Amino acid sequence: MSQVLHTPPPTTTPADDDLAALAARHGLTVSGARPTLPQYVRQLWDRRHFITAFSTAKLTAQYSQAKLGQVWQVMTPLLNAAVYYFIFGVLLGAKHGVPDYVPFLITGVFVWTFTQSSIMAGTRAIAGNLGLVRALHFPRAALPISFCLQQLQQLLFSMAALVVILLCFGVPVTISWLLAIPALVLQFTFNAGVSMIVARLGAKTPDIAQLMPFVLRTWMYVSGVMWSIDRLTSKDDLPHVVTVALEVNPAAVYIDLMRFALIDSFHASQLPPHVWAAAVGWALLAGIGGFIYFWKAEETYGRG
């Protein structure tokens, strides 16, 4: 008895072009696909209320378990300033030759803390919020931007204490205080750009969050937070390249601008050359460059 074997007809798969045409005909798009840059900017703007509400909620919850609550927003940088004053001002003598050293130091600490906290929060912006990233569809840049906005709000709370300290040490209120507004806007733009860069790096390599405190601590020591860059660079024994690096250091640029705006004894001659051009340049470079760098990996965030 003969047995005839019938082989099934070969299965055919439609070509990629046919699938693309079918998807286009029914209005289907790739889930999680990266939008164009103009679309991405529009999506962020449409979610501006979410960004502000998220940052405010994070700020409110930050010290909710502490008995002093939001007082720690001011106490933390003040305690840091007290420690730095004792170590650098008293023991190492950094206060000698620096008029109004206490306002000089506290201004530097507050402004530096804004940059430091923004970058540290950025490293965990994606990796620390994977549940939110995977559950909801929104432009992921909203997270590092909202964390920077949270740190800006915290700085503004601290600025109230800074004003009191300035007045207690005899620093007068002058029209130059208004220069603090553009300086803070430029610093926020810079911080947000760097935060987006480290957010992308931290999403791919979580160990970045462990390394970043050492990088930031080193950066702080060369940014003139506790000592005067102008006094150091005025010496002739420093190589020219070191002098230029210290003067164009973005953290030092924004600290010096705030000191110039708020402290009358900090004169324009103590500012590095073309300081406003440097501040705008760093803000544009970090803000635009960081935003594009973050956007290019938009479709990868939250994927295992």
N, C-alpha and C positions, 0 to 999 in steps of 0.2 A: 504494500500500500504506500503510495507516494505521498509525500508531505510537502506542500508548497509553502515556502516562507515568504511572507509579505513584509517587506521593509517599509516602515512608516515614511511618508513623504518628509523631506527635510523642512525643518521650520525656518522660516525667514524672518528676519528682524528688519524693521523699517530703517532706512538710512537716517543719519543724524539730521540731515536737511529736512527730511519728512517730519521727524519729531519736532524740530524747531518750528516748522510751518504749522503743524497741528497745534502746538502750544500758543503760537502767535494768534492763530485763528480764534482760539477760545479765551484769549486774554490771560494766559498763564505765564508766570514768571518764576525764576529760580528762587526757592525759599532761602532767605538770608543773604541774597546776593548784594554785593557792595553797590550802593547808588553812586551816581556821578557826584563830583565834588559840589557843584551848585545845588543839586538835590539834597545832599547831605547837610549843607549849610541851612537850607530852608527847613529841613526836618528838625535841626537843632533849635532854630528860632521858634518853630511851632511848639516846641516843648520847653520854652524858657520858663514857664510857670512851674513845671515839674522840677527843673533844675534849682530854682530858688527855694521852692518848698522842701525839696530833698535836703539841701544844704542847711536850711534853718532847722529842720527836724533832727539832723545829725548833730548840729551844734547844741540843741536843747538836750538831747539824750546823752551827750558826751560825759557830763558830770552829774547825771541824774542820781547815781548811787552814792555820791559824796555828800556829806552833811552840809558843807559850805556851798555846794551846788556851783552855780555860775561864777562865784567869786574866784574860783581856781583859774578862770580865763585870764584874770589879771595877776593873781598871786604866783602862778607858775613862772612867767617871764621875770617878775620882780625878784623872786627867790634866786633864779639863775643869775640875774644882774648882781645881786648881793654877793653870791659866791665868786663871780668874776671880779668884782671890785676888790674883794679881800685878796684873791690870789694875784691878779694882774696889777691892780691899782696900788695895793699896799705892799705885798711881798716882792713883786717884781718891779715896782716903781713906774708903771706905765702912765700913771696920772701926772707925773712931773712934766711940766711944759705944755700941758693940755688944759686950756681954760674950760671951766664948767665941766669937769670930768664926769661927774655923776650924770647930768643930762646927756653928755656925749656917750657914755656907756649904755645907759638905759635905752636911748634912741636906737643905738646899734643893735642891742639885744632884741628889742621888739621887732625891728625891721627884718633882722636875720631870722627870727623865729617864724615869721610869715613865710619866707622862702623855704626854710627847712621843713616846716610842717606840711606845706603844700606838696613838696616833692615826696616826703615820706608817705603821705596819704595817697599820692598818685601811684606809688609802687604796688599798692594793694587795691587800687580802684576796680580792677577787673577780677583779679584772683580772689579778692575777699568778698566779692558780690556775685559769685557764679549763679546762685539761685535766682537772683533778679535778672541777670543777663540771659539765662536759659529760659526763664518763664515769660518774659515780656519782650516785645519787639520795639526797640527805640534806638536812636543813634548812640552808640556806646561812648562817644566823646562826652556825652552828658555827665557821665560819672566823674572823670577826673576834673572837669570844669566845675561841677558842683562841690567837689572837695576843696578846690581852690577858693571858691566863693565862701565856703564855710570858714576857711582860715582867714579870709579877708574880713568877714564879720567878727571873728574873734579878735583880729588886730584892731578893729574900730572900737571894740569894748576896751581894749588895753590902752588905746590912745587917750581915752578919757582920764585914765590914771596918769599917763605920761604928761598931759597938760597940767595936771595938778602939781606934779613933780617939778616941771619947768618953772611954774609960777613960784613954788616954794623956794627954788634956788635963784630967784631973781631974774629969770629970763623973761624979757618983756614980750607982749603980744605985738607982732608987727605984720605988715601987709605981706611979707614974704611967707607967712604961714600958708597962704593960698597955694604956694608952689607944691605943697605936700599932695594936693589933689592930682595933678598930672603925674607926679612921681609915683604915687600909688597905682594909678591906672597903668602906667608902663610896667611897673613891677608885677602887677597882677597878670598882665599879658605874658610877660616872661615866665612867671611861675606856672601859668596854665600850659604854656607850650612845653616846658621841661616836664611837667607832670604827665602830659600825654605821651611823651617819649618814654618815660620810665613805666608808665601804665602798660604800654605795648610790650616792653621788655619783661616786666613783671608777670604779664599774662602768659608768656611763653616760658620764662625761667623764674619760678617763685623765689629762688635763692637770692635774687637781686635785692629783695626786702631785707635779707640778713646782712648783705654787704653795704647797703646804702648808708647806715649810720656811721660807718668808718669813713666813707667818702665825704659825707656832710661835715663830720667833725674836722677833718683836714681842711676842707673848704672854708669853714668858719675861722680857723686860725690864720688863714692868709687873706681874710676879707676885712681886716681892720675893725672887727667888732669891739675888741677890748683895747686897741692901741691905734695910734695915728699913723696911717699910711703916708701922709704928707711929711711927717717928721722923718720917717725911715727913708723915703725916696729922695729926700733933700741931701742925703749923705752921698759922697762921691765914691765910696767903696763898693757900691752895688753895681753889678753888671747892668748895662742898659736894657737888655732883654728882660731881666727880672723886674726892673722898674716899670717897664711898659706893661708886663703881665699883671703886676699888682694894680696899676692904675686902670686898666681896662677890664679887670675882673668884674663881671656883672653884679655880683652880690655887693662888692665894695662901691660900685657906681650908685646903686640905689640907696645904700646906707648913707653915703656922702651927700646925696641930693636931699634926703630927709633931714640930715643934720644942718645943711645949709638953709633949708626952709624954716626950721624950728628954732635953731640956736643962733642968737645974734653974734656970738663970739666966734662962730665958725664962718670964716670969710670965704669969698669967692676965690681968693688966691690959694686956698687949700684944696680946691677941687682939681681933679685931673683935667688935662686939656680936652676941649670939645666934649664935656661931660654929658650935655643933653643929647648930642648926636650919638654918643655911645649908648645912652639909655634907650633912645628910640631904636637904634640899630639892633641891640640885643633883644628888645621886645618884638620887633618884626621878625628877626631871624628865628627866635625860639617859638614865637606864637604861630607864625605861618608854617615854618618848617616842621614844628612838632605836630601841628594839626594835620598836615598832609601825611606825615609819617604814620600817625595813628590811623588815619582814614584808610590807608592802603591795606591795612590788615583787618578791616572792619568785619569781614565775613568769617574770620577765624576765631573771634572772641567767644568763649564759652563752649567751644567744641572740645571733646575729649581726645 
